[in-house]
């Protein structure tokens, strides 16, 4: 993996985050404005990253094999990560409820909001496409196992899977059907996909930056006692464990590198929404997401550097 490319890309995203924070300090960013920003990212920019990957990637048997492997790795990794973090919480004495909540914050990463744009920037269109497949697998875990763990009554309902039907998944489905059809995308569509996909990374980091001033002005506590646990596991321990496992698997080097980057993502932003709906710990989720995102600006290049020794 080209560590310099990773570091420069992450540094650029960090600068954009800082700019977003400065803008929010000088201007009032309303809740509605932030929701609009998120809607454009999720419903426009990220889907076009996926389509840009499809339009600029020849769908060979090797690529199809990578797509299938990526989905399997995503579901397997995220389920395993949740299980490991849950067991760790129980071993060190956390309650059952606390262990479940911290396991999700420690295991589930922000592959959609940050991971897809970052992989597209580092690995090109194919990186964005494979990262989107990983995110689809992560969504399956979040809206099944994740919601089951957060619910106090320990009951899973099929209606929760409705959230899986979203624009990125629709883009993946359309893109694969389009690619299998053998059609060539018009130049106009390729250019449009390229332009709109470029919005994702800067808009995502601006959004995080917009959230910082409100968090620090808030009268809510900025830390909670167990914060170290999701930060340590999400940003360092799980990526290292996953990297160690990948070093023994006979898969393509690019696939390994993409998986390492996605395993290094900070806590998923959707955690605040889910925690507000199913628990009374929304602030814990917000704090974890924000601090893990800030710290990830340093840990992602570090993990990428470590991977050069174990993976190459």
C-alpha angles and dihedrals in degrees: 000000000000100000093187091057090049093048094047092048092049091045090053091050090049091053090051089051089052091050089051090052091050091050091051091049092055098037137038108250105197125213089247091054092052091048090052089050092051091047092054091048096048099035102035116014100041095044089052091051086059094046090046088055092049094046093050100040126077105228099228126164088263093055092047089050089052091050092053093045092048092054092047092047091048096054093041095047096046095047091047092047093051090049094049093048092046092052091047090053092051093046093055092048108263117148120257093256094046092047091053093049095046091045091061093046090048098044110035115076135201095254095146103045099038108002098063095049092043094050090046090052094047103036103023129236095328089055091055092048095050092044088054090053089051090051091052089057091047090052090055089055095044096050095044114028094019097055091041090057094047096050112094092213092053093229126141120209125194091223088073089070089067087085088067088072099084138135096267091053091047089050091051091050094046092044095052092046089049092049093048090050089066093230121146115230114239116253089246091057092047092051092045092050090049094050097045094043088058089064095066103076099043093042092048093053093043088054092053090047091051089057097053102076093049091050094052093043091050119106088222115105114270093212138035127201097253096044092110091065101062091037094052095044098041099045103033121004101047095044090050093048091047091046090052091052092047092053089069097046121096098228133123117289093233091054090051092050093049090049091051092052092047092048087055096057119123122249114302116265092222089069091086091056094047094043091050090053101043105024142027092241101088092130091056089055093047093049092047093049094049098044093043089052092051093046092045089068085073103030098051093062089043092054090045089053092049090050091062088068097045104030108014 
